[in-house]
Amino acid sequence: MERYPLGSWSVSRIGLGAMQLPGPGVFGPPRDRDEALAVLRRALELGVDHIDTAQYYGPDVANELIRAALYPYPDHLALVSKVGALRDASGGWFRADQPSQLRRGIEENLRSLGIEQLAAANLRMMTDDPPDEKFDAKLAAMVEARDAGLIGGIGLSNITREHLLNALAQTDIVCVQNPMNLADLSSMPVLDECHARGIAFVPFFPLGSAFGRNNPVLTNPEVTSAARRLGRTPAQIALAWMLSLRPNILLIPGTSSVRHLEENLEVANIELDDEARRQIAAAGS
């Protein structure tokens, strides 16, 4: 599998997102705990060395599953998390991005995973707030955590190109996580800036939604036609297209099924032909 730098790490371009391991709506325990643990173990067997998670997935569920399945972790496994949000008792999402909350979020991730350092932690923006002194204060908290050795690198999530440029004027950024898929290419300016600077770009919702339901990607006629012709699933075609966009893209498709995990990782072996590329271009236009 092709590799790309993630800060000081070099990781396979297809990893695993832990968002779908907890229960429905990323809330509560998984429907099938044994299957969730099997997904994580099978991922490592198949060469996954980059797992993206968050303490607020569950909350407290995804990290517990990762530790139960994989601890003690192999030296080559990059565990990446994000901070800036929390969940309430009913599963609602709310921001928790004050500097002290960001530091506490990083420390909670370390405790639950049983590690001393995350490969990277992403500062997750919950709104479209512009880069300003508040953003700078949040970024400073991430820099302090990195300098204290709690995280190997700083990432940003759900940001604009302006956020990225503002951050880069102050410190190094190792990755960016933004939504991107065939139906939403609004983050292309961010992707291109990352590509030019050698920063890993990690698209979330690459299949159009968190769980692939009722979205315009998997049901797009051009995507389904290409999938039938190539003997692949629509999800595989959409992921292969994402992977082909730029060499700095790192995929982290999530799943709670070993079968879907294996299908996702098979994307590394898919080479889209010219006809498929024309179909995908039509789907994204």
C-alpha positions as CSV (number, residue, x, y, z in Angstrom):
1,M,0.0,0.0,0.0
2,E,1.3,3.5,-0.8
3,R,2.4,5.6,2.1
4,Y,2.5,9.3,3.0
5,P,4.0,11.3,5.8
6,L,1.8,12.2,8.8
7,G,4.2,14.5,10.7
8,S,7.1,12.3,11.8
9,W,5.2,9.2,10.9
10,S,4.9,7.4,7.6
11,V,1.5,5.7,7.2
12,S,-0.5,3.7,4.7
13,R,-2.8,5.9,2.6
14,I,-5.8,3.9,3.8
15,G,-6.4,3.8,7.5
16,L,-9.4,3.3,9.8
17,G,-11.8,5.8,11.3
18,A,-13.2,4.7,14.6
19,M,-16.4,6.8,14.4
20,Q,-18.7,3.9,13.5
21,L,-17.4,1.5,16.2
22,P,-19.8,2.8,18.9
23,G,-23.5,2.5,18.7
24,P,-25.9,4.2,16.3
25,G,-25.3,7.9,16.0
26,V,-21.8,7.5,17.4
27,F,-23.5,7.1,20.8
28,G,-23.4,4.3,23.4
29,P,-21.9,0.8,23.1
30,P,-21.6,-1.0,19.8
31,R,-24.5,-3.3,18.7
32,D,-21.9,-6.1,18.5
33,R,-18.8,-5.6,20.7
34,D,-17.1,-8.8,19.4
35,E,-17.4,-7.6,15.8
36,A,-16.1,-4.1,16.7
37,L,-13.1,-5.7,18.3
38,A,-12.6,-8.0,15.3
39,V,-12.7,-5.0,13.0
40,L,-9.8,-3.4,14.8
41,R,-7.7,-6.6,15.0
42,R,-8.3,-7.4,11.4
43,A,-7.4,-3.9,10.3
44,L,-3.9,-4.3,11.8
45,E,-3.6,-7.8,10.2
46,L,-4.3,-6.2,6.8
47,G,-1.6,-3.5,7.3
48,V,-3.6,-0.5,8.7
49,D,-1.2,1.6,10.7
50,H,-3.3,4.8,11.1
51,I,-6.4,4.9,13.3
52,D,-8.4,8.0,13.8
53,T,-10.5,8.3,16.9
54,A,-11.9,10.8,19.5
55,Q,-12.7,10.6,23.1
56,Y,-16.2,11.9,22.4
57,Y,-17.0,9.0,20.0
58,G,-19.5,7.2,22.3
59,P,-18.5,9.1,24.3
60,D,-15.7,7.1,25.8
61,V,-16.5,4.1,23.7
62,A,-14.2,4.1,20.6
63,N,-11.0,4.6,22.6
64,E,-12.0,1.9,25.1
65,L,-12.6,-0.5,22.2
66,I,-9.2,0.4,20.6
67,R,-7.4,-0.3,23.8
68,A,-9.3,-3.5,24.5
69,A,-8.5,-4.8,21.0
70,L,-5.0,-3.7,20.4
71,Y,-3.2,-2.8,23.6
72,P,-0.2,-3.1,23.9
73,Y,0.0,-1.3,20.5
74,P,2.6,-2.1,17.9
75,D,5.3,0.6,17.5
76,H,4.2,1.4,14.0
77,L,0.6,2.3,14.8
78,A,-0.2,6.0,14.6
79,L,-3.1,6.9,16.9
80,V,-4.7,10.2,16.0
81,S,-7.5,11.9,17.9
82,K,-9.3,15.3,17.9
83,V,-10.4,17.7,20.5
84,G,-12.8,20.7,20.6
85,A,-16.2,18.9,21.1
86,L,-18.1,16.9,23.7
87,R,-21.3,14.9,23.9
88,D,-24.2,15.4,26.4
89,A,-26.2,12.6,28.1
90,S,-28.7,12.5,25.2
91,G,-26.0,12.3,22.5
92,G,-26.0,15.9,21.5
93,W,-22.8,17.6,20.3
94,F,-21.4,20.8,21.7
95,R,-18.2,22.7,21.5
96,A,-15.5,22.4,24.2
97,D,-12.7,24.4,22.7
98,Q,-11.4,26.7,25.4
99,P,-7.7,26.3,25.8
100,S,-8.1,24.5,29.1
101,Q,-10.7,22.2,27.6
102,L,-8.4,21.3,24.7
103,R,-5.6,20.3,27.0
104,R,-8.0,18.3,29.1
105,G,-9.4,16.6,26.0
106,I,-5.9,15.6,24.9
107,E,-5.1,14.2,28.4
108,E,-8.4,12.2,28.5
109,N,-7.5,10.6,25.1
110,L,-4.1,9.6,26.4
111,R,-5.6,8.1,29.6
112,S,-8.3,6.1,27.8
113,L,-6.0,4.8,25.1
114,G,-3.2,4.0,27.6
115,I,-0.5,5.9,25.8
116,E,1.9,8.8,26.6
117,Q,1.7,10.5,23.2
118,L,-0.8,10.8,20.3
119,A,0.8,10.7,16.8
120,A,-1.3,13.9,16.2
121,A,-4.3,15.7,17.6
122,N,-6.7,17.7,15.5
123,L,-8.2,21.0,16.7
124,R,-11.8,20.5,15.6
125,M,-13.7,23.7,14.6
126,M,-17.4,23.4,15.5
127,T,-18.5,26.5,13.6
128,D,-17.3,28.7,10.8
129,D,-15.6,31.2,13.1
130,P,-12.9,33.1,11.2
131,P,-9.3,33.0,12.3
132,D,-8.9,35.5,15.1
133,E,-7.4,35.9,18.5
134,K,-9.7,33.2,19.9
135,F,-8.4,30.8,17.2
136,D,-4.8,31.8,18.0
137,A,-5.4,31.0,21.7
138,K,-6.7,27.6,20.8
139,L,-3.8,27.0,18.5
140,A,-1.4,28.1,21.3
141,A,-2.9,25.4,23.6
142,M,-2.2,22.8,20.9
143,V,1.4,24.1,20.6
144,E,1.8,23.8,24.4
145,A,0.6,20.2,24.3
146,R,3.0,19.3,21.5
147,D,5.9,21.0,23.2
148,A,5.0,19.1,26.4
149,G,5.3,15.8,24.4
150,L,1.6,14.9,24.7
151,I,1.1,15.0,20.9
152,G,3.5,14.4,18.1
153,G,1.9,16.9,15.8
154,I,-0.9,19.4,15.4
155,G,-3.8,18.9,13.0
156,L,-6.8,21.1,12.1
157,S,-10.3,19.9,11.3
158,N,-13.3,21.5,9.6
159,I,-11.3,24.6,8.6
160,T,-10.9,27.1,5.7
161,R,-7.8,27.9,3.8
162,E,-7.6,31.1,5.8
163,H,-7.4,29.1,9.0
164,L,-4.7,26.9,7.6
165,L,-2.6,29.9,6.4
166,N,-3.1,31.7,9.8
167,A,-2.0,28.5,11.7
168,L,1.0,27.9,9.4
169,A,2.3,31.5,10.1
170,Q,2.6,30.4,13.8
171,T,3.5,26.7,13.8
172,D,3.8,23.5,11.8
173,I,0.6,21.6,10.9
174,V,0.9,17.9,10.1
175,C,-2.7,17.1,8.8
176,V,-6.0,18.6,8.0
177,Q,-9.4,16.8,8.3
178,N,-12.2,18.3,6.3
179,P,-15.4,17.0,4.7
180,M,-14.9,16.0,1.1
181,N,-16.6,13.7,-1.4
182,L,-18.0,13.7,-4.9
183,A,-21.0,15.7,-3.9
184,D,-19.0,18.2,-1.7
185,L,-15.8,19.6,-3.2
186,S,-15.8,22.8,-1.2
187,S,-12.5,21.9,0.5
188,M,-10.5,21.7,-2.7
189,P,-8.7,25.0,-1.9
190,V,-7.7,23.5,1.4
191,L,-6.6,20.3,-0.2
192,D,-4.5,22.1,-2.8
193,E,-2.8,24.2,-0.2
194,C,-2.0,21.1,1.8
195,H,-0.7,19.3,-1.3
196,A,1.6,22.2,-2.1
197,R,3.0,22.2,1.4
198,G,3.3,18.4,2.0
199,I,0.6,18.3,4.6
200,A,-1.6,15.2,4.8
201,F,-5.3,15.8,4.0
202,V,-7.7,13.4,5.6
203,P,-11.2,13.7,4.2
204,F,-14.2,12.8,6.4
205,F,-17.6,11.8,5.0
206,P,-15.9,10.5,1.8
207,L,-19.0,8.5,1.0
208,G,-21.3,11.5,1.4
209,S,-22.4,11.0,5.1
210,A,-21.2,9.4,8.3
211,F,-22.9,6.1,7.6
212,G,-23.5,6.0,3.8
213,R,-27.3,6.3,4.0
214,N,-29.4,8.5,1.8
215,N,-26.5,10.4,0.2
216,P,-25.9,11.6,-3.3
217,V,-22.6,9.7,-3.7
218,L,-23.4,6.0,-3.4
219,T,-26.7,6.4,-5.3
220,N,-25.2,8.5,-8.2
221,P,-26.0,6.8,-11.5
222,E,-22.4,7.4,-12.8
223,V,-20.9,5.9,-9.7
224,T,-23.2,2.9,-9.7
225,S,-22.6,2.3,-13.4
226,A,-18.8,2.4,-13.0
227,A,-19.1,0.0,-10.1
228,R,-21.1,-2.5,-12.1
229,R,-18.8,-2.4,-15.1
230,L,-15.7,-2.8,-12.9
231,G,-17.2,-5.4,-10.6
232,R,-16.8,-3.2,-7.5
233,T,-19.1,-1.6,-5.0
234,P,-20.1,2.1,-5.4
235,A,-18.3,2.8,-2.1
236,Q,-15.1,1.3,-3.5
237,I,-15.4,3.4,-6.6
238,A,-16.0,6.6,-4.6
239,L,-13.1,5.9,-2.3
240,A,-10.7,5.0,-5.2
241,W,-11.6,8.3,-6.8
242,M,-10.9,10.1,-3.6
243,L,-7.5,8.4,-3.3
244,S,-6.6,9.3,-6.8
245,L,-7.3,13.1,-6.3
246,R,-4.0,13.9,-4.7
247,P,-1.1,11.9,-3.3
248,N,-1.4,13.6,0.1
249,I,-4.9,12.2,0.7
250,L,-5.1,9.7,3.6
251,L,-8.4,7.8,3.7
252,I,-9.9,6.7,7.1
253,P,-13.2,5.0,6.1
254,G,-15.1,3.8,9.1
255,T,-17.0,0.6,9.5
256,S,-18.4,-1.7,12.2
257,S,-18.1,-4.7,9.9
258,V,-15.1,-6.9,9.0
259,R,-16.5,-7.5,5.5
260,H,-16.8,-3.8,4.8
261,L,-13.3,-3.2,6.3
262,E,-11.8,-5.7,3.8
263,E,-13.8,-4.0,1.0
264,N,-12.5,-0.6,2.0
265,L,-8.9,-1.7,2.1
266,E,-9.2,-3.4,-1.3
267,V,-9.5,0.1,-2.7
268,A,-5.7,0.3,-2.6
269,N,-5.7,-2.3,-5.5
270,I,-8.3,-0.5,-7.7
271,E,-7.0,1.4,-10.7
272,L,-9.7,3.5,-12.3
273,D,-9.6,3.4,-16.1
274,D,-10.3,6.3,-18.4
275,E,-14.0,5.5,-18.8
276,A,-14.4,5.3,-15.0
277,R,-12.7,8.7,-14.6
278,R,-15.0,10.2,-17.2
279,Q,-18.0,8.8,-15.3
280,I,-16.7,10.1,-12.0
281,A,-16.0,13.5,-13.4
282,A,-19.6,13.6,-14.7
283,A,-20.8,12.6,-11.2
284,G,-18.9,15.4,-9.6
285,S,-19.9,18.1,-12.0
